[in-house]
Amino acid sequence: MNYRIEQRGSFEMFGVYGLINSDQQIAFSEVPQFREKCDEDGSVDLMNELLGRFGNTVLHAALYDHTRESFKYMICYHLPKGLEIPEIFTKLSVPALTWAIFPDPQCDLQKLWVRIYSEWFPTSEYEQVEAPSFEMYYGMPGHTQGEIWIPVKKK
């Protein structure tokens, strides 16, 4: 499995979030529905406008505040220093961490999530730490590549 380990300093993200069911099969249907809702309600366009980007440019996603029942899934992007954001958006502060980063040129991140937890974690020297994980998307719709970022530490 292709991955790299990187140290990153702290950073802030901003965006809109929804509560997603913790059951993986339910989550795999709820996440695309939430992403579609954010496209339709103008949240994505407003974020891109604030960032000075094309309206249909893809954004990232943060997965955090996990409980047995749900987790927060935030459509988000890096918060530039000094950018004032409207109250409809939430800020997410991410501490300095070590990341396991899994690239996927085909951007089939649902399958990649399954492989990471079923193949990589059981055989790696790392374990996940409590902090947000990310789906990082790069490009434009139809020409998107992705990465999954998971905060880790050595076992």
C-alpha positions in Angstrom: 0.0 0.0 0.0 1.4 3.4 -1.0 1.8 5.8 1.9 4.2 8.3 3.4 4.7 9.6 7.0 5.0 13.4 7.4 5.3 15.7 10.4 3.2 18.9 10.0 2.8 22.0 12.1 -0.5 23.2 13.4 -3.0 24.7 11.0 -6.6 25.8 10.9 -9.4 24.7 8.5 -12.8 26.3 8.0 -16.0 24.9 6.6 -19.5 23.4 7.2 -20.1 20.1 8.9 -22.8 17.5 9.2 -23.3 14.6 11.6 -22.7 11.3 9.9 -23.6 7.8 11.3 -20.6 5.9 12.6 -21.7 2.7 10.9 -19.4 2.5 7.9 -22.0 1.3 5.4 -24.4 4.0 6.4 -21.6 6.6 6.4 -20.7 5.6 2.9 -24.1 6.7 1.7 -24.6 9.7 4.1 -21.3 11.4 3.1 -22.0 11.8 -0.6 -25.5 13.1 0.3 -24.0 15.7 2.6 -21.4 16.8 0.0 -24.3 17.2 -2.6 -26.3 19.2 -0.1 -23.3 21.6 0.4 -23.0 22.0 -3.4 -26.7 22.7 -3.7 -27.0 25.1 -0.8 -24.1 27.3 -2.0 -21.7 26.5 0.9 -19.0 25.3 -1.5 -19.4 28.2 -3.9 -19.2 30.7 -0.9 -16.0 29.0 0.5 -14.4 29.1 -2.9 -15.4 32.7 -3.4 -13.8 33.7 -0.1 -10.7 31.8 -1.1 -10.6 33.5 -4.6 -11.0 30.1 -6.4 -13.3 28.9 -9.1 -16.8 28.0 -7.7 -16.6 24.3 -8.6 -13.0 23.7 -7.3 -13.0 20.7 -5.0 -12.5 21.2 -1.3 -11.2 18.9 1.5 -13.0 17.1 4.2 -12.3 16.6 7.9 -13.6 13.7 10.0 -13.6 14.4 13.7 -15.4 14.2 17.1 -16.1 10.5 16.8 -18.6 8.9 19.1 -20.2 5.4 19.0 -23.1 6.8 17.1 -21.7 9.5 14.8 -18.9 11.8 13.8 -18.6 15.3 12.2 -17.8 15.4 8.5 -16.7 18.9 7.5 -16.4 20.2 3.9 -13.4 22.4 4.5 -10.3 24.2 3.4 -7.2 25.7 4.9 -8.0 29.0 6.6 -5.6 31.7 5.3 -4.2 34.0 7.9 -6.3 37.2 8.3 -9.3 35.8 6.4 -12.6 36.8 8.1 -15.2 34.1 7.6 -19.0 34.4 7.9 -20.7 32.9 11.0 -22.1 30.0 8.9 -18.7 28.5 8.8 -16.9 26.6 11.7 -13.2 26.8 12.4 -11.3 23.6 13.1 -7.9 23.9 14.8 -5.5 21.0 14.1 -2.4 20.6 16.3 1.1 19.7 15.1 1.0 16.0 14.4 2.5 13.1 12.5 0.4 12.0 9.6 0.2 8.7 7.6 -0.8 10.0 4.1 -2.3 7.6 1.6 -2.5 8.9 -2.0 -5.1 7.7 -4.5 -4.8 9.0 -8.1 -8.3 7.4 -8.9 -9.8 9.2 -5.9 -11.8 6.1 -4.7 -11.4 7.0 -1.1 -14.2 4.8 0.3 -12.3 1.7 -0.8 -9.0 3.2 0.4 -10.5 3.8 3.9 -11.4 0.1 4.1 -7.9 -1.0 3.0 -6.2 1.3 5.5 -8.0 -0.2 8.4 -8.1 -3.8 7.2 -4.6 -4.0 5.7 -2.3 -1.2 6.8 -3.0 -0.6 10.5 -2.9 -4.3 11.5 0.6 -4.7 9.9 2.2 -1.3 10.4 4.2 0.1 13.3 1.7 2.9 13.8 -1.5 3.5 15.6 -4.1 6.2 15.1 -4.2 9.1 17.6 -7.3 11.1 18.5 -7.4 14.1 16.2 -9.1 14.9 12.9 -8.5 12.8 9.8 -8.8 14.3 6.4 -9.8 13.5 2.8 -7.7 15.8 0.8 -9.0 16.5 -2.7 -6.9 18.2 -5.4 -8.1 19.4 -8.9 -11.5 20.0 -10.5 -14.5 17.8 -10.7 -13.8 15.0 -13.2 -10.0 15.5 -12.8 -9.6 14.9 -9.0 -6.9 13.1 -7.1 -7.2 12.4 -3.4 -5.3 11.5 -0.3 -6.4 10.3 3.2 -4.5 11.9 6.1 -4.6 10.0 9.4 -2.9 11.2 12.6 -0.6 8.5 13.9 2.1 7.7 16.4 4.5 4.7 16.6 3.2 1.7 18.6 
